[in-house]
């Protein structure tokens, strides 16, 4: 992210603004909103990347998702075992 900053005026529902202000803590509302917008930009970029991949290779099937979830769970089990054995 850029270190240059600017001052902007935004409009949002009061209850959301107050909740964000309360959660912003010592960093303040601006830091909280900046982090939220940065996360949304990352999600938007990921959505665009997924759409481009699916346009080129077709949509991901449920079977592919299930297989990848199984691989991820297996890797997590192996990682937990490795930590247990190292202790």
N, C-alpha and C positions, 0 to 999 in steps of 0.2 A: 504494500500500500504506500501511497505517496505521503511524504511527511509534510507537504504543503497543506494547509487547512484553509477553509473559508467558512464564513458564517451564513447559514441558510435559515429560512423560515419555512416550517412545515406545519401542516394542519393534521391533527389526529384526534380521535375521540378522547375526551378528558379522562375516562377511566383507564384507558390504555396508557396515556401519558403519565398518570399518577403511579400506576403499577411499575412502569419503566423507571420513573424517578426513584421510587422506593428501592427497586432492585439495583439501581446504578451505584448505590453506596458512595464510598469516598471518591470513586472515579467519576461519578456524575452522570447525568442524563445523556450528555453528548457522547461519552465513551460507550455507554450501553447501546444507544441507537446506532452508533458507528459499527459496533460489533455485529448487531443484528442485521444491518444492511449488508455488511461484508459477507455474512453467512448466506444471505439470500442471493447475492451475486454468485457465490460459489455454487449454490444449488441450481441457479439458472444456467450457469456454464456447464454443469454436469448434465442437466436435462438436454442441452443442445448437443453435447457430445454423444449422449445415448441416442438421440434422434438421428444424428449423422451415422452412427454405427448401425442402427437398425435400418436406415435407408439403404445402406450399402450391403448389409449382410442378412437382413430380415430380422424380425422381432425375436427376442429371446424366449424360448419355450419354457413352460413350467418344469419340464424334465431337466433342462439345463440349470435352472435356478435351484431345483432340489439337489442336483448333483454337486453344485458349487457350495450349497449350504452344508451338505454332508462333508465335503472336503474341509471346509472351514471348521466345522465342529471337531473333525478328526485332528486337525492341526492344533486346535485349542487343547484337546485332551493330551496330545503329545507334549505340548508346552507345559501344561500343569504337571505332568509326570516328570518332565525334565527338572522342574523347580523342586519337586518333592524329592527326587533322587539326589539332587545337588545339596539338599539341606542336611 
